[in-house]
Amino acid sequence: MCFSASASFGASALLAGAGIVAVKKVESPRMLAFASLPILFGVQQLSEGMLWLTFSNPELDSWHNTSIYLFIFFAQVIWPIWIPFAVWLMEPDKARKKKIFSFMLMGGALSTYILYCLFAYEVSAVIESRHIRYELHFPNLVLRRSLIFLTSVVPIFLSSLRWMKLLGGALLGALILTFIFYTHYVISVWCFFAALLSALVLLIIANNKESKI
């Protein structure tokens, strides 16, 4: 993550294990997208671990840009659409489902825009004070950040499932702390905290069986 390659690889392994367990515990296909969150976060952390290695190992230079783009693809293309989609898919309340769907549409538009930016604008990463700082030279920075927050966190609060608000509150708290203490490294640090918090998926799945959704 933001501190070392070993932290990223360790988180990746932990998340992969949690994700596999979560998927095995799923009783309804509607919960598979949500259950797979730790696995996807694990892949994202693996990409940042590889990026760390490319900074200190010239022989891995060919992986440098691939690792950057893969990490950003997950952080800013996948999550704005995947999270509201996963929450929408398993929401049993029709009124709440309709509200979550609006965030899913917003996330889809945002993901499409950022995907375009990945091809149209420069993306780079540097190490600063033992953190990775991602440089995204995309237009509309403030709007993009706001929409990523809205699409990645708000749908979780809208869910009627047990313990979802705990996950939403934890993600929001992590984001606030990241902005306060790691202002220039928000993408890397918040994604790491969000990845670890996705382990709460196990708790949510265990307390929301098919009969309840």
Secondary structure, DSSP 8 states (H G I E B T S, - for coil): --S-HHHHHHHHHHHHHHHHHHHHH--SGGGHHHHTHHHHHHHHHHHHHHHHHHHH-GGGGGGHHHHHHHHHIIIIIIHHHHHHHHHHHH---HHHHHHHHHHHHHHHHHHHHHHHHHHHS-EEEEEETTEEEEEE--S-HHHHHHHHHHHHHHHHHH--STTHHHHHHHHHHHHHHHHHH-GGGHHHHHHHHHHHHGGGHHHHHHTS-GGG-
